[in-house]
Amino acid sequence: MEDLQQIPDIGPAVAESIYDWFHDQYNSNLLERLEKAGVEIEPLKYESGSKKFNGKTFVLTGELEKMTRDDAKEKIRQLGGDVSSSVSKNTNFVVVGKNPGLKYDKAKEIGVKIIGEEEFLKMTK
């Protein structure tokens, strides 16, 4: 499950859910039936001219005021960055909105750069 948590937006709870789903016999049979029916699953691709966030991982915490969380994630991906649901030593930036949660505390604890929404918006321009 640790490998799953390296994927952007996948934290411990989601990783466990994915693991459980793929190890359920009913779901295994479903995937086999879909494959036999000719269904092909393609990965999502994010395209953009600018990749200024290439190789950077962001975590969002708290309530953003100027944009939705989904819009912020999309902007990060368009600029070549990754979004994670948990803070780790691999996190480059934690974007903090109003009423941040434990992710903010974890970022302070391990020394990850913390930025506010305004600074994040300036970085995206």
C-alpha positions in Angstrom: 0.0 0.0 0.0 3.0 2.3 0.4 3.5 2.3 -3.3 -0.1 3.4 -3.9 0.5 6.4 -1.5 3.2 7.7 -3.8 0.5 8.4 -6.4 -0.7 12.0 -6.3 -4.0 12.4 -4.3 -3.6 9.0 -2.7 -3.4 8.9 1.1 -3.5 6.0 3.6 -7.3 5.6 3.6 -7.6 5.7 -0.2 -4.7 3.3 -0.7 -6.3 0.8 1.6 -9.6 1.2 -0.2 -7.9 0.6 -3.6 -6.0 -2.4 -2.3 -9.2 -3.9 -0.9 -11.1 -3.3 -4.1 -8.6 -5.0 -6.3 -8.3 -8.0 -3.9 -12.1 -8.6 -3.9 -13.0 -11.6 -6.0 -16.2 -10.0 -7.4 -14.2 -7.0 -8.6 -11.5 -9.3 -10.1 -14.2 -11.1 -12.1 -15.7 -7.7 -13.2 -12.3 -6.6 -14.6 -11.9 -9.9 -16.5 -15.4 -9.5 -18.0 -14.7 -5.9 -19.0 -11.4 -7.0 -20.6 -13.2 -9.8 -22.5 -15.8 -7.3 -23.7 -13.0 -5.2 -25.2 -12.9 -2.3 -22.7 -9.5 -0.6 -22.5 -8.6 1.7 -19.6 -6.4 4.6 -20.5 -4.5 6.7 -18.0 -5.4 10.4 -17.6 -3.1 12.8 -19.3 -2.5 16.4 -18.3 -1.3 18.6 -21.1 0.0 22.2 -20.8 2.5 24.4 -22.5 4.2 25.4 -19.2 5.6 22.9 -16.8 6.9 25.3 -14.1 5.8 22.9 -11.3 7.5 19.9 -13.0 8.7 17.6 -10.2 7.0 19.5 -7.4 4.5 18.0 -5.1 1.8 20.1 -3.4 -0.6 19.4 -0.5 -3.7 21.5 0.0 -5.1 22.1 3.5 -7.8 24.4 4.9 -10.5 26.3 3.0 -9.4 28.1 -0.1 -11.2 31.4 -0.8 -10.3 32.4 -4.4 -10.7 29.0 -6.1 -12.1 25.5 -5.4 -9.8 22.8 -4.2 -10.5 20.9 -7.5 -9.5 24.0 -9.5 -6.3 24.3 -7.5 -5.4 20.7 -8.1 -6.1 21.0 -11.8 -3.9 24.2 -12.0 -1.0 22.3 -10.3 -1.3 19.4 -12.7 -1.5 21.7 -15.7 1.7 23.2 -14.7 3.4 19.8 -14.4 3.1 19.4 -10.6 1.6 16.6 -8.5 -1.0 16.8 -5.7 -0.8 14.6 -2.7 -3.4 14.1 0.0 -0.7 13.7 2.7 2.4 15.6 3.8 5.7 13.7 3.6 9.4 14.5 3.1 8.7 14.4 -0.6 6.2 17.3 -0.4 7.6 20.6 -1.8 4.7 23.0 -0.8 1.7 22.9 1.5 -0.9 25.4 0.4 -2.8 26.7 3.4 -6.2 28.2 3.5 -8.5 29.2 6.4 -8.8 26.7 9.2 -5.9 24.4 8.2 -5.9 20.9 9.6 -3.3 18.4 10.7 -1.4 18.6 7.4 -0.3 22.1 8.4 1.0 20.8 11.7 2.8 18.0 9.9 4.4 20.4 7.4 5.7 22.6 10.2 7.0 19.5 12.1 9.0 18.2 9.1 10.1 21.5 7.6 8.0 21.6 4.4 7.6 25.0 2.8 4.2 26.4 3.8 2.5 29.0 1.5 -0.8 30.8 1.6 -3.3 30.9 -1.2 -2.2 34.4 -2.4 1.4 33.2 -2.8 0.2 30.0 -4.5 -1.8 32.1 -7.0 1.2 34.3 -7.8 3.2 31.1 -8.5 0.7 29.9 -11.0 0.9 33.1 -13.2 
